[in-house]
């Protein structure tokens, strides 16, 4: 997704800035620097098509372990975790990172740690499954800068909707009947 950046100084042209990176839409495209804004929230999606059945991230053997691992990691790196949604084959995070360096370390450790938890691989061993030759994660982690306010509230509702759909609740039908998702702001989230 691209947005037009507003210039605060007269005489300088506005330029178009990417606010998302990774995921399926950047496959086979030129590598660019991942956009990070330490003053805004970040929506992160980690997806794995191998996370099904016994390897599902919602499997009772993995679910709590992944949740506690994510919380502990966020605390260790000083990352604000506003929302967390484990949907089985992918995980959504709504976070705020203090810097690019912290973000890179956090992403590297969370993606490797979750893959190790689910596959049971040993640290330092390859996470490539022998029969498919694929890695655990389908693509690069998808990230999108989420601006506080309306965008942030909309993303919170989207994550709640995603959790209900993962539990088998027919959200499309309920929303079509006029039901609405009312979400409270997480502790410490800006309005």
MOUR-V950757 format. One record per residue. NEAR is the number of other ideal C-beta (glycine too) atoms within 10 Angstrom. D_LAST is the distance of its C-alpha to the last C-alpha in whole Angstrom. Layout:
NEAR&D_LAST / NEAR&D_LAST
//
This chain:
11&23 / 9&24 / 12&22 / 9&23 / 12&22 / 6&22 / 11&24 / 6&24 / 5&27 / 5&30 / 5&33 / 8&31 / 6&30 / 9&27 / 8&27 / 8&26 / 13&24 / 15&24 / 19&20 / 17&22 / 20&25 / 19&28 / 17&28 / 10&31 / 11&30 / 17&31 / 10&35 / 4&38 / 7&36 / 5&36 / 8&34 / 9&31 / 8&29 / 18&26 / 17&23 / 17&20 / 15&18 / 12&17 / 9&14 / 17&12 / 25&12 / 23&15 / 22&17 / 21&20 / 18&23 / 26&26 / 18&29 / 24&32 / 12&35 / 19&37 / 27&35 / 13&36 / 8&39 / 9&39 / 18&37 / 19&34 / 22&31 / 16&31 / 16&34 / 8&34 / 12&36 / 22&33 / 15&30 / 10&29 / 16&31 / 20&28 / 14&25 / 10&27 / 17&28 / 21&24 / 12&23 / 11&25 / 17&25 / 19&22 / 11&22 / 11&25 / 19&24 / 12&21 / 21&19 / 17&15 / 15&16 / 23&12 / 20&15 / 18&18 / 19&21 / 24&24 / 19&26 / 18&30 / 18&31 / 19&27 / 24&24 / 20&21 / 25&18 / 22&15 / 22&15 / 22&14 / 25&18 / 13&19 / 12&22 / 14&24 / 11&27 / 15&25 / 21&23 / 13&27 / 16&28 / 22&25 / 21&26 / 11&30 / 14&30 / 23&28 / 20&30 / 15&33 / 17&32 / 24&31 / 18&34 / 17&36 / 16&35 / 22&36 / 18&39 / 9&40 / 16&41 / 8&42 / 7&41 / 6&42 / 9&44 / 9&43 / 16&40 / 12&42 / 14&44 / 6&48 / 5&48 / 9&46 / 7&45 / 13&42 / 15&39 / 21&36 / 19&33 / 17&34 / 16&32 / 17&30 / 19&27 / 19&24 / 23&21 / 19&19 / 20&16 / 22&13 / 14&11 / 15&7 / 10&5 / 8&8 / 16&11 / 21&8 / 15&8 / 12&12 / 20&13 / 22&12 / 13&14 / 17&17 / 20&17 / 16&18 / 18&20 / 17&22 / 17&22 / 14&24 / 13&26 / 15&27 / 11&28 / 7&30 / 12&28 / 11&29 / 17&26 / 10&27 / 9&29 / 14&27 / 12&24 / 9&27 / 8&28 / 6&25 / 10&23 / 8&19 / 14&17 / 7&15 / 16&12 / 7&10 / 12&8 / 14&10 / 7&11 / 8&9 / 17&6 / 12&4 / 7&0
//
